[in-house]
Amino acid sequence: MTTNAQAGTGWSAFIEFDVTDPDDELHDTLFTLVQAHHGTPTTTDTGHLALVLSVDAVGVVEATSRAVALGTELLARAGHPGRTVTAVEIVTDQERERRNSAG
């Protein structure tokens, strides 16, 4: 089995939280916080807050753990501690670029 487990592999994370109908102030605060992680806040089709950001990790399990921890920390710093993650998607940066160019 081949894995993408090289040290320092870039991963793209989509992390959805149980925050519904986030206001512009929260988006602005998070936008500032996630820029250092090549990310952006967004609102899902169901009205939940989500963060898209990048992490470096050895494999998908580590990437998921780091992304969830980072996203939760950033949301707490924006004034929303203790929120629940409702969904996570992790892909390599290479896969994200492929998807972006295909769509």
Secondary structure, 3 states (H helix, E strand, C coil): CCCCCCCCEEEEEEEEEEEECCCHHHHHHHHHHHHHHCCEEEECCCCEEEEEEEEEECCHHHHHHHHHHHHHHHHHHCCCCCCCEEEEEEEEHHHHHHHHHHC
